[in-house]
Amino acid sequence: QQPVQSPQAVILREGEDAVINCSSSKALYSVHWYRQKHGEAPVFLMILLKGGEQKGHEKISASFNEKKQQSSLYLTASQLSYSGTYFCGTERNAGGYQKVTFGIGTKLQVIP
Amino acid sequence: GAVVSQHPSRVICKSGTSVKIECRSLDFQATTMFWYRQFPKKSLMLMATSNEGSKATYEQGVEKDKFLINHASLTLSTLTVTSAHPEDSSFYICSARADEGKGYEQYFGPGTRLTVT
């Protein structure tokens, strides 16, 4: 039930782009993306609510293919501050209540 | 933005004692709060979902009698780790959601690092 994220880790040079993928074996209501820095709590990036929806946050955007039960997070022209572990959270109905299950995370390191 | 606080941020306790962790939504009313546990370099593992005024819903494999959750008001949920053991040592994070339903974001607290000696 845990969504699958890929890649598990990636190292980028400043200015390079990256894509993080998230897929689920279950039908989804929405997908959430968070970034966590070492020793800190996760910080909300964005939610995608509808199939095909794309959202953007500065140079970070995401898409959601409801049919394929997949979401991708796009980081363009990466900055040092983008370093951290990115988690996707997939939301579905579980016995009458909404539940978000997080993937194992993708560790992103941006180097100068 | 919505702010969620947790207290304490760090706690060290002896094996066999109980520890209470508080989670508060400071500037919004949280109808639902979630409790997660995170091991080093691992993902967030949902432990339970609590709704104000009702019993928490625990995930499979999480002992209800060991991890007591109380959601007494729309701004406060507590997690009590009873008879703590060293294997309970972990990073516990709560999150709060303003409304139930599809797609509302969760705001995470800063986490509580529990060490059981």
gemmi code that builds the backbone of each chain (N, CA, C; Angstrom):
import gemmi

chains = {
    "A": [
        ("GLN", (0.813, -1.205, 0.000), (0.000, 0.000, 0.000), (0.847, 1.255, 0.000)),
        ("GLN", (2.106, 1.095, 0.386), (3.016, 2.230, 0.385), (3.359, 2.571, -1.066)),
        ("PRO", (3.262, 3.848, -1.452), (3.618, 4.197, -2.824), (5.106, 3.963, -3.074)),
        ("VAL", (5.420, 3.719, -4.314), (6.801, 3.459, -4.702), (7.398, 4.715, -5.297)),
        ("GLN", (8.531, 5.146, -4.775), (9.205, 6.325, -5.282), (10.482, 5.925, -5.996)),
        ("SER", (10.786, 6.675, -7.037), (12.054, 6.475, -7.724), (12.539, 7.801, -8.280)),
        ("PRO", (13.843, 8.036, -8.330), (14.890, 7.167, -7.777), (14.935, 7.266, -6.256)),
        ("GLN", (15.737, 6.436, -5.639), (15.879, 6.495, -4.180), (16.781, 7.646, -3.762)),
        ("ALA", (17.730, 7.961, -4.629), (18.645, 9.058, -4.318), (19.157, 9.666, -5.615)),
        ("VAL", (19.447, 10.937, -5.560), (19.985, 11.606, -6.745), (20.868, 12.768, -6.297)),
        ("ILE", (21.963, 12.936, -7.024), (22.869, 14.060, -6.773), (22.857, 14.951, -8.002)),
        ("LEU", (22.643, 16.231, -7.777), (22.583, 17.194, -8.882), (23.590, 18.303, -8.649)),
        ("ARG", (24.029, 18.891, -9.732), (24.787, 20.139, -9.613), (23.778, 21.276, -9.684)),
        ("GLU", (24.114, 22.366, -9.039), (23.248, 23.552, -9.081), (22.866, 23.858, -10.523)),
        ("GLY", (21.580, 24.123, -10.734), (21.129, 24.480, -12.068), (20.598, 23.313, -12.882)),
        ("GLU", (20.864, 22.090, -12.426), (20.381, 20.927, -13.167), (18.937, 20.611, -12.776)),
        ("ASP", (18.304, 19.782, -13.610), (16.909, 19.411, -13.384), (16.818, 17.981, -12.859)),
        ("ALA", (15.699, 17.681, -12.210), (15.465, 16.314, -11.724), (13.976, 16.010, -11.749)),
        ("VAL", (13.675, 14.733, -11.865), (12.294, 14.257, -11.799), (12.216, 13.141, -10.777)),
        ("ILE", (11.250, 13.233, -9.898), (11.012, 12.183, -8.910), (9.633, 11.599, -9.189)),
        ("ASN", (9.581, 10.299, -9.270), (8.329, 9.623, -9.610), (7.721, 8.920, -8.402)),
        ("CYS", (6.398, 8.827, -8.428), (5.660, 8.192, -7.336), (4.529, 7.397, -7.958)),
        ("SER", (4.426, 6.147, -7.625), (3.344, 5.340, -8.199), (2.689, 4.495, -7.117)),
        ("SER", (1.417, 4.204, -7.345), (0.639, 3.463, -6.364), (-0.094, 2.319, -7.048)),
        ("SER", (-0.326, 1.266, -6.285), (-1.074, 0.123, -6.821), (-2.571, 0.276, -6.545)),
        ("LYS", (-2.924, 1.326, -5.805), (-4.322, 1.558, -5.446), (-4.825, 2.828, -6.098)),
        ("ALA", (-6.152, 2.897, -6.285), (-6.758, 4.120, -6.812), (-6.571, 5.256, -5.814)),
        ("LEU", (-6.277, 6.420, -6.342), (-5.934, 7.546, -5.479), (-6.935, 8.683, -5.565)),
        ("TYR", (-7.122, 9.357, -4.440), (-7.896, 10.596, -4.442), (-6.992, 11.781, -4.764)),
        ("SER", (-5.820, 11.744, -4.200), (-4.911, 12.863, -4.396), (-3.499, 12.419, -4.066)),
        ("VAL", (-2.566, 13.267, -4.447), (-1.156, 13.021, -4.135), (-0.588, 14.263, -3.452)),
        ("HIS", (0.178, 14.034, -2.411), (0.802, 15.125, -1.659), (2.310, 15.015, -1.827)),
        ("TRP", (2.975, 16.145, -1.884), (4.441, 16.150, -1.926), (4.985, 16.980, -0.770)),
        ("TYR", (6.001, 16.423, -0.100), (6.638, 17.081, 1.031), (8.149, 16.994, 0.872)),
        ("ARG", (8.824, 17.942, 1.491), (10.293, 17.891, 1.548), (10.708, 17.931, 3.017)),
        ("GLN", (11.648, 17.092, 3.361), (12.144, 17.038, 4.736), (13.647, 17.234, 4.755)),
        ("LYS", (14.082, 18.189, 5.548), (15.520, 18.397, 5.748), (15.925, 17.576, 6.980)),
        ("HIS", (17.191, 17.246, 7.049), (17.684, 16.370, 8.109), (17.346, 16.921, 9.499)),
        ("GLY", (16.708, 16.080, 10.308), (16.400, 16.473, 11.680), (15.190, 17.374, 11.825)),
        ("GLU", (14.517, 17.658, 10.717), (13.358, 18.537, 10.770), (12.103, 17.802, 10.335)),
        ("ALA", (10.953, 18.406, 10.579), (9.691, 17.811, 10.141), (9.483, 18.072, 8.648)),
        ("PRO", (8.691, 17.272, 7.999), (8.392, 17.495, 6.583), (7.665, 18.817, 6.368)),
        ("VAL", (7.953, 19.437, 5.250), (7.296, 20.695, 4.877), (6.458, 20.463, 3.637)),
        ("PHE", (5.239, 20.936, 3.696), (4.310, 20.745, 2.593), (4.773, 21.502, 1.352)),
        ("LEU", (4.726, 20.839, 0.194), (5.051, 21.489, -1.078), (3.780, 21.744, -1.879)),
        ("MET", (3.029, 20.671, -2.142), (1.803, 20.834, -2.918), (0.946, 19.585, -2.870)),
        ("ILE", (-0.322, 19.781, -3.221), (-1.270, 18.676, -3.357), (-1.808, 18.701, -4.763)),
        ("LEU", (-1.999, 17.528, -5.332), (-2.652, 17.432, -6.640), (-3.943, 16.663, -6.450)),
        ("LEU", (-5.026, 17.309, -6.816), (-6.332, 16.762, -6.495), (-7.025, 16.037, -7.634)),
        ("LYS", (-6.746, 16.405, -8.829), (-7.487, 15.830, -9.938), (-6.545, 15.202, -10.941)),
        ("GLY", (-7.055, 14.214, -11.644), (-6.243, 13.585, -12.655), (-5.797, 14.585, -13.696)),
        ("GLY", (-4.535, 14.538, -14.050), (-4.013, 15.430, -15.061), (-3.617, 16.783, -14.524)),
        ("GLU", (-3.886, 17.015, -13.268), (-3.597, 18.332, -12.711), (-2.101, 18.530, -12.566)),
        ("GLN", (-1.677, 19.715, -12.860), (-0.287, 20.084, -12.634), (-0.266, 21.318, -11.760)),
        ("LYS", (0.654, 21.311, -10.843), (0.772, 22.478, -9.971), (2.218, 22.893, -9.911)),
        ("GLY", (2.436, 24.133, -9.615), (3.799, 24.630, -9.553), (4.052, 25.431, -8.305)),
        ("HIS", (5.297, 25.396, -7.882), (5.711, 26.143, -6.686), (7.124, 26.617, -6.964)),
        ("GLU", (7.279, 27.868, -7.339), (8.562, 28.404, -7.808), (9.041, 27.539, -8.963)),
        ("LYS", (10.174, 26.914, -8.838), (10.673, 26.087, -9.933), (10.429, 24.611, -9.659)),
        ("ILE", (9.490, 24.328, -8.784), (9.126, 22.957, -8.489), (7.681, 22.771, -8.917)),
        ("SER", (7.437, 21.806, -9.756), (6.075, 21.545, -10.212), (5.805, 20.058, -10.152)),
        ("ALA", (4.552, 19.699, -10.303), (4.195, 18.284, -10.225), (2.995, 18.003, -11.113)),
        ("SER", (2.890, 16.760, -11.517), (1.751, 16.312, -12.307), (1.153, 15.075, -11.661)),
        ("PHE", (-0.096, 14.811, -12.000), (-0.797, 13.680, -11.409), (-1.590, 12.996, -12.500)),
        ("ASN", (-1.248, 11.764, -12.788), (-1.989, 10.966, -13.756), (-2.841, 9.986, -12.974)),
        ("GLU", (-4.094, 10.364, -12.789), (-4.986, 9.567, -11.950), (-5.208, 8.169, -12.518)),
        ("LYS", (-5.280, 8.100, -13.827), (-5.528, 6.821, -14.482), (-4.380, 5.841, -14.238)),
        ("LYS", (-3.178, 6.341, -14.352), (-1.997, 5.499, -14.147), (-1.605, 5.424, -12.676)),
        ("GLN", (-2.295, 6.161, -11.842), (-1.999, 6.170, -10.404), (-0.553, 6.573, -10.170)),
        ("GLN", (-0.151, 7.604, -10.891), (1.234, 8.066, -10.797), (1.303, 9.584, -10.640)),
        ("SER", (2.368, 10.015, -10.010), (2.641, 11.442, -9.928), (4.133, 11.653, -10.109)),
        ("SER", (4.491, 12.790, -10.673), (5.903, 13.126, -10.835), (6.144, 14.536, -10.312)),
        ("LEU", (7.282, 14.693, -9.668), (7.699, 16.005, -9.145), (8.873, 16.465, -9.988)),
        ("TYR", (8.773, 17.674, -10.516), (9.813, 18.217, -11.395), (10.527, 19.356, -10.690)),
        ("LEU", (11.843, 19.229, -10.610), (12.648, 20.309, -10.037), (13.530, 20.856, -11.146)),
        ("THR", (13.346, 22.120, -11.463), (14.118, 22.713, -12.552), (15.101, 23.731, -12.001)),
        ("ALA", (16.227, 23.820, -12.672), (17.275, 24.767, -12.268), (17.505, 24.695, -10.762)),
        ("SER", (17.856, 23.497, -10.313), (17.919, 23.236, -8.874), (18.851, 24.192, -8.132)),
        ("GLN", (18.457, 24.476, -6.908), (19.242, 25.335, -6.027), (19.726, 24.503, -4.842)),
        ("LEU", (20.744, 25.005, -4.175), (21.278, 24.289, -3.013), (20.188, 24.027, -1.969)),
        ("SER", (19.254, 24.962, -1.864), (18.198, 24.837, -0.856), (17.208, 23.709, -1.160)),
        ("TYR", (17.293, 23.149, -2.352), (16.396, 22.053, -2.697), (16.831, 20.730, -2.067)),
        ("SER", (18.025, 20.693, -1.536), (18.518, 19.448, -0.936), (17.599, 18.994, 0.192)),
        ("GLY", (17.389, 17.710, 0.265), (16.525, 17.153, 1.291), (15.934, 15.846, 0.797)),
        ("THR", (15.066, 15.279, 1.592), (14.389, 14.053, 1.185), (12.960, 14.401, 0.803)),
        ("TYR", (12.565, 13.981, -0.377), (11.232, 14.271, -0.892), (10.341, 13.043, -0.720)),
        ("PHE", (9.192, 13.293, -0.121), (8.231, 12.216, 0.085), (6.962, 12.501, -0.708)),
        ("CYS", (6.457, 11.476, -1.366), (5.115, 11.607, -1.899), (4.175, 10.893, -0.939)),
        ("GLY", (2.995, 11.426, -0.803), (1.970, 10.830, 0.035), (0.737, 10.589, -0.816)),
        ("THR", (0.276, 9.386, -0.827), (-0.897, 9.079, -1.637), (-2.113, 8.949, -0.735)),
        ("GLU", (-3.152, 9.616, -1.123), (-4.346, 9.661, -0.295), (-5.439, 8.787, -0.897)),
        ("ARG", (-6.030, 7.982, -0.054), (-7.153, 7.160, -0.499), (-8.097, 6.943, 0.666)),
        ("ASN", (-9.268, 6.434, 0.323), (-10.245, 6.147, 1.346), (-9.936, 4.799, 1.951)),
        ("ALA", (-9.860, 4.756, 3.276), (-9.529, 3.494, 3.949), (-10.570, 3.235, 5.019)),
        ("GLY", (-11.577, 2.463, 4.675), (-12.592, 2.118, 5.661), (-13.382, 3.300, 6.169)),
        ("GLY", (-13.621, 4.265, 5.296), (-14.475, 5.378, 5.686), (-13.735, 6.636, 6.100)),
        ("TYR", (-12.428, 6.605, 6.125), (-11.714, 7.843, 6.428), (-10.549, 8.003, 5.463)),
        ("GLN", (-10.141, 9.254, 5.306), (-9.051, 9.547, 4.373), (-7.715, 9.286, 5.049)),
        ("LYS", (-6.832, 8.663, 4.287), (-5.550, 8.307, 4.868), (-4.445, 8.604, 3.864)),
        ("VAL", (-3.372, 9.175, 4.344), (-2.227, 9.460, 3.480), (-1.091, 8.527, 3.872)),
        ("THR", (-0.595, 7.804, 2.905), (0.529, 6.879, 3.128), (1.731, 7.403, 2.371)),
        ("PHE", (2.863, 7.459, 3.028), (4.053, 8.048, 2.425), (4.980, 7.002, 1.834)),
        ("GLY", (5.628, 7.386, 0.737), (6.650, 6.562, 0.139), (7.909, 6.608, 0.979)),
        ("ILE", (8.897, 5.848, 0.563), (10.132, 5.720, 1.340), (11.003, 6.955, 1.215)),
        ("GLY", (10.715, 7.782, 0.231), (11.452, 9.025, 0.095), (12.533, 8.965, -0.969)),
        ("THR", (12.853, 10.109, -1.530), (13.948, 10.267, -2.488), (14.894, 11.305, -1.933)),
        ("LYS", (16.110, 10.888, -1.685), (17.097, 11.808, -1.126), (17.748, 12.592, -2.257)),
        ("LEU", (17.583, 13.882, -2.218), (18.137, 14.763, -3.254), (19.252, 15.607, -2.655)),
        ("GLN", (20.389, 15.590, -3.308), (21.499, 16.423, -2.864), (21.936, 17.305, -4.015)),
        ("VAL", (21.904, 18.604, -3.777), (22.354, 19.558, -4.786), (23.719, 20.088, -4.358)),
        ("ILE", (24.683, 19.952, -5.254), (26.043, 20.392, -4.928), (26.431, 21.572, -5.806)),
        ("PRO", (27.360, 22.404, -5.321), (27.739, 23.598, -6.111), (28.415, 23.207, -7.432)),
    ],
    "B": [
        ("GLY", (0.713, 30.822, 7.149), (0.485, 29.392, 7.034), (0.109, 28.784, 8.368)),
        ("ALA", (-0.406, 27.587, 8.322), (-0.818, 26.900, 9.535), (0.396, 26.427, 10.323)),
        ("VAL", (0.303, 26.555, 11.637), (1.418, 26.181, 12.505), (0.987, 25.086, 13.467)),
        ("VAL", (1.826, 24.079, 13.554), (1.589, 22.972, 14.483), (2.801, 22.857, 15.404)),
        ("SER", (2.550, 22.797, 16.682), (3.659, 22.669, 17.631), (3.619, 21.309, 18.302)),
        ("GLN", (4.783, 20.878, 18.754), (4.884, 19.625, 19.509), (5.724, 19.883, 20.745)),
        ("HIS", (5.353, 19.197, 21.793), (6.108, 19.347, 23.030), (6.149, 18.015, 23.757)),
        ("PRO", (7.299, 17.555, 24.245), (8.597, 18.232, 24.130), (9.250, 17.955, 22.775)),
        ("SER", (10.326, 18.632, 22.480), (11.037, 18.377, 21.231), (11.979, 17.177, 21.384)),
        ("ARG", (12.484, 17.016, 22.621), (13.339, 15.865, 22.908), (13.001, 15.360, 24.300)),
        ("VAL", (13.009, 14.059, 24.452), (12.787, 13.502, 25.779), (13.586, 12.210, 25.911)),
        ("ILE", (14.198, 12.086, 27.077), (14.913, 10.854, 27.414), (14.230, 10.279, 28.648)),
        ("CYS", (13.864, 9.026, 28.581), (13.191, 8.433, 29.737), (13.748, 7.037, 30.004)),
        ("LYS", (13.494, 6.564, 31.196), (13.955, 5.228, 31.565), (12.963, 4.178, 31.094)),
        ("SER", (13.468, 3.020, 30.829), (12.634, 1.906, 30.411), (11.564, 1.625, 31.468)),
        ("GLY", (10.321, 1.442, 31.025), (9.227, 1.142, 31.951), (8.390, 2.348, 32.325)),
        ("THR", (8.876, 3.530, 32.044), (8.109, 4.735, 32.358), (7.247, 5.126, 31.160)),
        ("SER", (6.355, 6.091, 31.404), (5.470, 6.560, 30.338), (5.831, 7.992, 29.948)),
        ("VAL", (5.610, 8.292, 28.702), (5.947, 9.619, 28.180), (4.753, 10.164, 27.403)),
        ("LYS", (4.436, 11.428, 27.653), (3.330, 12.048, 26.931), (3.870, 13.111, 25.981)),
        ("ILE", (3.398, 13.063, 24.751), (3.787, 14.046, 23.731), (2.541, 14.811, 23.317)),
        ("GLU", (2.663, 16.136, 23.297), (1.522, 16.972, 22.919), (1.683, 17.527, 21.516)),
        ("CYS", (0.582, 17.607, 20.826), (0.553, 18.178, 19.482), (-0.561, 19.223, 19.455)),
        ("ARG", (-0.194, 20.451, 19.097), (-1.182, 21.527, 19.090), (-1.209, 22.241, 17.739)),
        ("SER", (-2.408, 22.512, 17.265), (-2.553, 23.384, 16.098), (-2.757, 24.790, 16.656)),
        ("LEU", (-1.858, 25.701, 16.278), (-1.831, 27.012, 16.934), (-2.774, 28.039, 16.322)),
        ("ASP", (-3.017, 27.951, 15.048), (-3.822, 29.006, 14.433), (-4.956, 28.462, 13.575)),
        ("PHE", (-5.319, 27.226, 13.808), (-6.483, 26.672, 13.104), (-7.041, 25.506, 13.924)),
        ("GLN", (-8.244, 25.143, 13.605), (-8.872, 24.026, 14.297), (-8.669, 22.758, 13.473)),
        ("ALA", (-8.112, 21.772, 14.113), (-7.767, 20.535, 13.416), (-8.805, 19.458, 13.719)),
        ("THR", (-9.619, 19.152, 12.753), (-10.599, 18.093, 12.963), (-9.913, 16.726, 12.998)),
        ("THR", (-8.802, 16.639, 12.313), (-8.078, 15.365, 12.265), (-6.604, 15.592, 12.540)),
        ("MET", (-6.065, 14.747, 13.380), (-4.620, 14.774, 13.631), (-4.062, 13.382, 13.391)),
        ("PHE", (-2.855, 13.348, 12.913), (-2.195, 12.084, 12.597), (-0.929, 11.973, 13.424)),
        ("TRP", (-0.597, 10.766, 13.796), (0.657, 10.504, 14.495), (1.507, 9.562, 13.645)),
        ("TYR", (2.747, 9.986, 13.438), (3.680, 9.208, 12.644), (4.912, 8.874, 13.477)),
        ("ARG", (5.577, 7.843, 13.027), (6.841, 7.462, 13.632), (7.847, 7.362, 12.492)),
        ("GLN", (9.034, 7.859, 12.736), (10.038, 7.817, 11.688), (11.356, 7.305, 12.246)),
        ("PHE", (11.874, 6.243, 11.637), (13.178, 5.717, 12.001), (14.224, 6.417, 11.136)),
        ("PRO", (15.475, 6.420, 11.595), (16.521, 7.124, 10.843), (16.563, 6.720, 9.379)),
        ("LYS", (16.556, 7.713, 8.520), (16.656, 7.522, 7.073), (15.515, 6.674, 6.511)),
        ("LYS", (14.406, 6.682, 7.188), (13.254, 5.906, 6.732), (12.066, 6.831, 6.512)),
        ("SER", (11.010, 6.249, 5.970), (9.823, 7.047, 5.691), (8.988, 7.266, 6.944)),
        ("LEU", (7.948, 8.049, 6.776), (7.010, 8.288, 7.862), (6.036, 7.124, 7.922)),
        ("MET", (5.936, 6.549, 9.092), (5.024, 5.424, 9.259), (3.810, 5.899, 10.041)),
        ("LEU", (2.646, 5.865, 9.415), (1.439, 6.297, 10.094), (1.118, 5.330, 11.230)),
        ("MET", (0.927, 5.894, 12.413), (0.576, 5.061, 13.564), (-0.932, 5.068, 13.778)),
        ("ALA", (-1.500, 6.262, 13.748), (-2.928, 6.369, 14.044), (-3.469, 7.696, 13.554)),
        ("THR", (-4.778, 7.691, 13.370), (-5.501, 8.894, 12.971), (-6.483, 9.223, 14.082)),
        ("SER", (-6.481, 10.449, 14.527), (-7.414, 10.789, 15.592), (-8.314, 11.935, 15.166)),
        ("ASN", (-9.580, 11.771, 15.474), (-10.569, 12.805, 15.221), (-11.071, 13.331, 16.555)),
        ("GLU", (-11.259, 14.624, 16.636), (-11.664, 15.254, 17.880), (-12.928, 14.619, 18.432)),
        ("GLY", (-12.863, 14.202, 19.683), (-14.030, 13.667, 20.365), (-14.334, 12.211, 20.106)),
        ("SER", (-13.519, 11.548, 19.306), (-13.772, 10.125, 19.069), (-12.485, 9.325, 19.245)),
        ("LYS", (-12.642, 8.023, 19.239), (-11.483, 7.153, 19.442), (-10.569, 7.188, 18.226)),
        ("ALA", (-9.301, 7.036, 18.489), (-8.337, 7.035, 17.385), (-8.441, 5.747, 16.583)),
        ("THR", (-8.102, 5.854, 15.309), (-8.043, 4.686, 14.438), (-6.586, 4.305, 14.266)),
        ("TYR", (-6.241, 3.120, 14.737), (-4.846, 2.688, 14.720), (-4.547, 1.878, 13.466)),
        ("GLU", (-3.330, 2.013, 12.992), (-2.881, 1.211, 11.860), (-2.554, -0.198, 12.331)),
        ("GLN", (-2.587, -1.090, 11.380), (-2.293, -2.488, 11.697), (-0.891, -2.609, 12.283)),
        ("GLY", (-0.793, -3.354, 13.364), (0.508, -3.582, 13.985), (0.865, -2.569, 15.065)),
        ("VAL", (0.053, -1.542, 15.236), (0.315, -0.536, 16.271), (-0.542, -0.871, 17.495)),
        ("GLU", (0.114, -1.039, 18.631), (-0.603, -1.453, 19.841), (-1.363, -0.282, 20.461)),
        ("LYS", (-2.672, -0.434, 20.548), (-3.508, 0.641, 21.094), (-3.194, 0.910, 22.566)),
        ("ASP", (-2.931, -0.156, 23.298), (-2.716, 0.013, 24.736), (-1.341, 0.569, 25.054)),
        ("LYS", (-0.462, 0.498, 24.094), (0.885, 1.004, 24.317), (0.987, 2.462, 23.885)),
        ("PHE", (0.334, 2.791, 22.802), (0.367, 4.149, 22.277), (-1.034, 4.739, 22.424)),
        ("LEU", (-1.236, 5.415, 23.556), (-2.550, 5.974, 23.850), (-2.685, 7.347, 23.213)),
        ("ILE", (-3.748, 7.521, 22.460), (-3.963, 8.788, 21.789), (-5.263, 9.396, 22.259)),
        ("ASN", (-5.177, 10.678, 22.588), (-6.346, 11.420, 23.022), (-6.446, 12.709, 22.218)),
        ("HIS", (-7.594, 12.950, 21.649), (-7.803, 14.169, 20.856), (-8.944, 14.928, 21.525)),
        ("ALA", (-8.599, 15.595, 22.617), (-9.611, 16.163, 23.506), (-10.273, 17.420, 22.954)),
        ("SER", (-9.546, 18.149, 22.124), (-10.116, 19.386, 21.582), (-9.683, 19.543, 20.137)),
        ("LEU", (-10.190, 20.557, 19.496), (-9.866, 20.781, 18.087), (-8.462, 21.316, 17.880)),
        ("THR", (-7.752, 21.574, 18.971), (-6.393, 22.086, 18.824), (-5.353, 21.250, 19.549)),
        ("LEU", (-5.763, 20.161, 20.165), (-4.808, 19.391, 20.956), (-5.031, 17.895, 20.818)),
        ("SER", (-3.947, 17.210, 20.522), (-3.943, 15.746, 20.558), (-2.707, 15.327, 21.332)),
        ("THR", (-2.830, 14.259, 22.102), (-1.676, 13.769, 22.852), (-1.429, 12.304, 22.537)),
        ("LEU", (-0.156, 11.961, 22.529), (0.282, 10.573, 22.355), (1.046, 10.195, 23.610)),
        ("THR", (0.599, 9.155, 24.283), (1.307, 8.674, 25.464), (1.905, 7.310, 25.170)),
        ("VAL", (3.216, 7.227, 25.278), (3.903, 5.952, 25.110), (3.999, 5.330, 26.499)),
        ("THR", (3.275, 4.256, 26.699), (3.226, 3.641, 28.016), (4.266, 2.537, 28.143)),
        ("SER", (4.810, 2.401, 29.346), (5.809, 1.366, 29.630), (6.843, 1.310, 28.496)),
        ("ALA", (7.503, 2.422, 28.312), (8.417, 2.562, 27.172), (9.583, 1.582, 27.259)),
        ("HIS", (10.001, 1.108, 26.094), (11.163, 0.226, 25.977), (12.142, 0.852, 24.993)),
        ("PRO", (13.395, 0.436, 25.039), (14.385, 1.018, 24.113), (13.960, 0.957, 22.645)),
        ("GLU", (13.225, -0.082, 22.251), (12.803, -0.183, 20.849), (11.740, 0.857, 20.474)),
        ("ASP", (11.207, 1.560, 21.485), (10.252, 2.646, 21.208), (10.973, 3.950, 20.858)),
        ("SER", (12.284, 3.936, 21.042), (13.063, 5.128, 20.705), (12.890, 5.444, 19.224)),
        ("SER", (12.528, 6.677, 18.950), (12.230, 7.042, 17.564), (11.929, 8.529, 17.492)),
        ("PHE", (11.657, 8.987, 16.282), (11.225, 10.363, 16.041), (9.720, 10.305, 15.803)),
        ("TYR", (8.966, 10.949, 16.669), (7.509, 10.936, 16.557), (7.047, 12.288, 16.021)),
        ("ILE", (6.270, 12.254, 14.979), (5.799, 13.493, 14.345), (4.276, 13.468, 14.265)),
        ("CYS", (3.679, 14.583, 14.631), (2.234, 14.689, 14.454), (1.950, 15.625, 13.279)),
        ("SER", (0.788, 15.477, 12.723), (0.346, 16.436, 11.710), (-1.121, 16.720, 11.945)),
        ("ALA", (-1.546, 17.852, 11.464), (-2.930, 18.264, 11.663), (-3.530, 18.705, 10.345)),
        ("ARG", (-4.797, 18.417, 10.219), (-5.506, 18.778, 8.991), (-6.728, 19.587, 9.386)),
        ("ALA", (-6.975, 20.638, 8.596), (-8.034, 21.562, 8.991), (-9.425, 20.996, 8.789)),
        ("ASP", (-9.568, 20.145, 7.810), (-10.904, 19.631, 7.534), (-10.762, 18.253, 6.933)),
        ("GLU", (-11.722, 17.438, 7.122), (-11.704, 16.108, 6.536), (-12.066, 16.204, 5.065)),
        ("GLY", (-11.801, 15.133, 4.407), (-12.174, 15.128, 2.989), (-10.961, 15.064, 2.111)),
        ("LYS", (-11.226, 15.082, 0.896), (-10.204, 14.819, -0.098), (-9.235, 15.968, -0.256)),
        ("GLY", (-7.983, 15.655, -0.085), (-6.958, 16.569, -0.548), (-6.573, 17.741, 0.313)),
        ("TYR", (-6.973, 17.802, 1.545), (-6.521, 18.919, 2.368), (-5.149, 18.593, 2.922)),
        ("GLU", (-4.271, 19.584, 2.847), (-2.894, 19.303, 3.239), (-2.774, 19.096, 4.735)),
        ("GLN", (-1.729, 18.374, 5.089), (-1.397, 18.144, 6.478), (-0.252, 19.076, 6.843)),
        ("TYR", (-0.351, 19.657, 8.012), (0.730, 20.506, 8.514), (1.429, 19.746, 9.627)),
        ("PHE", (2.717, 19.585, 9.470), (3.465, 18.763, 10.409), (4.022, 19.578, 11.558)),
        ("GLY", (4.040, 18.949, 12.726), (4.749, 19.529, 13.844), (6.234, 19.301, 13.678)),
        ("PRO", (7.056, 19.894, 14.539), (8.516, 19.780, 14.416), (9.068, 18.436, 14.859)),
        ("GLY", (8.224, 17.598, 15.461), (8.689, 16.274, 15.853), (9.199, 16.214, 17.288)),
        ("THR", (9.169, 15.031, 17.845), (9.684, 14.767, 19.193), (10.607, 13.565, 19.102)),
        ("ARG", (11.836, 13.788, 19.528), (12.788, 12.669, 19.517), (12.765, 11.996, 20.888)),
        ("LEU", (12.323, 10.760, 20.901), (12.237, 9.991, 22.145), (13.386, 9.007, 22.223)),
        ("THR", (14.081, 9.040, 23.344), (15.143, 8.065, 23.608), (14.807, 7.356, 24.907)),
        ("VAL", (14.705, 6.055, 24.840), (14.403, 5.253, 26.027), (15.666, 4.512, 26.425)),
        ("THR", (16.096, 4.722, 27.643), (17.363, 4.100, 28.086), (17.105, 2.869, 28.963)),
    ],
}
model = gemmi.Model(1)
for chain_id, residues in chains.items():
    chain = gemmi.Chain(chain_id)
    for i, (resn, *xyz) in enumerate(residues, 1):
        res = gemmi.Residue()
        res.name, res.seqid = resn, gemmi.SeqId(i, " ")
        for name, pos in zip(("N", "CA", "C"), xyz):
            atom = gemmi.Atom()
            atom.name, atom.element = name, gemmi.Element(name[0])
            atom.pos, atom.b_iso = gemmi.Position(*pos), 0.0
            res.add_atom(atom)
        chain.add_residue(res)
    model.add_chain(chain)
structure = gemmi.Structure()
structure.add_model(model)
structure.setup_entities()
